[in-house]
Amino acid sequence: MLELDQLDATMDRLLAASSRLYAENAALRARVAVLEADKAELQQRMEEARGRIEVLMERLPA
């Protein structure tokens, strides 16, 4: 009976760890999605700034 109790306790710990990791994984996936959106926005802003700089450079006297 002691062996079954130990197995039951081990299963409980594994289930708790699994649930915790599942929630952590979901939170990390959400964070990655936010960071990817931020990255895309920053890349767009950099491209726009690059375009403005090129226009200004073309206006400079040679």
Residue pairs with C-beta under 8 A, 6 or more apart in sequence:
none
